[in-house]
């Protein structure tokens, strides 16, 4: 059994398995038909908030829908990049994939938090539950990533040999 997986890497891979297909489908529905895509369950709170409270017109809603789709696709791209980097053992062990995961978590948390606030403001309970759950998943992984920190530098990676090289090999005396 492989023991070189960090908890944040495994948790990030599970999170990517949820967010990549889910957010990509929602974003492509918005790209296909911006207004109809914006009024589907994952984004209905944003549509109601922008339309009712901020009184944006159709053109403003379409621009906001495209911006939301762009944000979701950015998170999907960073999660996909994280998975690609995670497949390389050297990058995974050195923590080189943490930046992509951190960006996906940060941007995704901002989007989920904003949508959660909009859902609470317009009274969309189901959308509020969805975005609160997504936000908690993202923040939980961010906390694990922050607590776990960078992997410890191995002596070989720091340029120091694992054990000191002897100056001379000891000669074994054969007295027999």
Residue pairs with C-beta under 8 A, 6 or more apart in sequence:
4 89
4 92
4 93
5 92
6 92
6 95
6 148
6 151
7 144
7 148
8 98
8 101
8 141
8 144
8 145
8 148
9 86
9 92
9 97
9 101
11 140
11 141
11 144
12 79
12 82
12 86
12 97
12 101
12 141
12 145
13 82
13 83
13 86
15 79
15 137
15 138
15 141
16 79
16 80
16 82
16 83
16 104
18 137
19 75
19 76
19 79
19 104
19 108
19 134
20 76
20 79
20 80
20 83
23 72
23 73
23 75
23 76
23 108
24 72
24 73
24 76
26 37
26 40
26 42
26 43
26 69
26 72
27 68
27 69
27 70
27 72
27 73
27 76
28 69
29 36
29 37
29 40
30 37
30 38
30 43
30 65
30 66
30 68
30 69
30 72
31 37
31 66
31 69
34 61
34 62
34 65
34 66
34 69
35 58
35 61
35 62
35 65
37 43
37 65
37 69
38 44
38 46
38 47
38 61
38 64
38 65
38 68
39 47
41 126
41 127
41 130
42 115
42 127
42 130
43 65
43 68
43 115
44 124
44 127
45 115
45 118
45 119
45 121
45 122
45 124
45 127
45 128
45 131
46 64
46 68
46 114
46 115
46 118
47 61
47 65
48 118
48 122
48 124
49 118
49 121
49 122
50 56
50 60
50 61
50 64
50 118
51 61
52 122
53 121
53 122
56 64
68 111
71 107
71 111
72 111
74 107
75 104
75 107
75 108
75 111
78 100
78 101
78 103
78 104
78 107
79 100
79 101
79 104
81 100
82 97
82 100
82 101
82 104
85 91
85 92
85 96
85 97
85 100
86 92
86 97
90 96
91 97
93 151
94 151
94 157
95 150
95 151
98 145
98 150
101 141
101 145
102 142
102 145
105 138
105 139
105 141
105 142
105 145
106 142
108 134
108 138
109 135
109 138
109 139
109 142
112 131
112 134
112 135
112 138
113 131
113 135
115 127
115 131
116 128
116 131
116 132
116 135
119 125
119 127
119 128
119 130
119 131
120 128
155 161
155 162
156 162
